[in-house]
Amino acid sequence: MEPHAITSMCTVFAESEVISLRSAGVAPEAILAGVINAMARRSANFIGRLSAQGPLLFTGGVSHCAAFARMLESHVGMAVTTHPDAQFAGAIGAALIGQRQRRRG
């Protein structure tokens, strides 16, 4: 499915754009692919500012979205990997920080 371009940067305007696209008869699949592609493109812009070198480790709940990972990989031009438990990375990090702070007193 070819993603339909979503050009709005603001979530509120993007929502209006999606509603307009549906009213114009654009397939929901194309709109969803466009939303995912827009998110991947914006993420790639942030990653580009970091001068990151691949491969990238993709964590969080969205890391289970294969389409997002594929599109992100395309935008950053490097391998994007994930882990089956990637959605727990933030919680594990928070627990480790809490444990360190507790040990310090």
C-alpha positions in Angstrom: 0.0 0.0 0.0 1.4 3.4 -1.0 1.3 5.8 1.9 -0.8 8.9 1.3 1.2 12.0 2.3 0.3 13.6 5.6 1.7 17.1 5.6 0.5 18.6 8.9 3.0 18.8 11.7 0.4 19.5 14.4 -1.7 16.6 15.7 -4.9 18.6 15.6 -4.3 19.7 12.0 -3.2 16.1 11.0 -6.5 14.8 12.4 -8.4 17.3 10.3 -6.3 16.3 7.3 -7.2 12.6 7.9 -10.9 13.4 8.2 -10.7 15.4 4.9 -8.9 12.6 3.2 -11.5 10.1 4.3 -14.2 12.4 3.0 -12.4 12.6 -0.3 -12.5 8.8 -0.5 -8.9 8.0 0.2 -8.5 4.4 1.5 -8.0 4.1 5.2 -5.0 1.8 4.6 -3.3 4.6 2.6 -4.0 7.1 5.3 -2.7 4.9 8.0 0.4 4.2 6.0 0.8 8.0 5.5 0.5 8.6 9.3 3.1 6.0 10.1 5.4 7.3 7.4 5.0 10.9 8.7 5.9 9.7 12.2 8.9 7.8 10.9 10.1 10.8 8.9 9.9 13.1 11.9 11.7 10.5 14.0 14.4 10.2 11.4 14.8 14.0 11.5 15.5 13.8 15.2 17.9 10.9 14.8 19.7 12.8 12.1 20.4 15.6 14.5 22.2 13.1 16.8 24.7 12.0 14.1 23.7 8.4 15.1 25.5 5.5 13.5 23.7 2.2 12.9 22.4 -0.1 13.7 19.7 1.6 15.7 17.9 -0.2 18.6 14.2 0.7 18.4 12.4 0.4 21.8 9.0 1.2 23.1 5.6 -0.1 22.2 5.7 1.3 18.6 8.7 -0.9 18.0 6.3 -3.8 17.4 4.9 -2.0 14.4 6.9 -3.5 11.5 5.7 -0.9 9.0 7.1 1.9 11.3 10.4 0.1 11.6 10.6 -0.4 7.9 9.8 3.2 7.1 12.2 4.5 9.8 15.0 2.3 8.3 14.2 3.8 4.9 14.4 7.4 6.2 17.6 7.0 8.3 19.4 4.8 5.7 20.6 2.4 8.3 19.5 -0.9 10.0 16.9 -0.6 12.7 16.6 -3.5 15.1 14.3 -4.3 18.0 13.8 -6.9 20.7 10.6 -8.9 21.5 10.5 -7.2 25.0 11.3 -3.7 23.6 8.1 -2.2 25.1 9.6 -2.7 28.6 12.8 -0.8 28.0 11.6 2.4 29.7 10.2 0.5 32.7 13.4 -1.5 33.1 15.4 1.7 32.9 13.2 3.4 35.5 13.5 0.4 37.8 17.3 0.4 37.6 17.4 4.2 38.4 15.1 3.6 41.3 17.2 0.8 42.6 20.4 2.9 42.4 18.8 5.8 44.2 17.5 3.5 46.9 20.9 2.0 47.5 22.4 5.5 47.9 20.0 6.2 50.7 
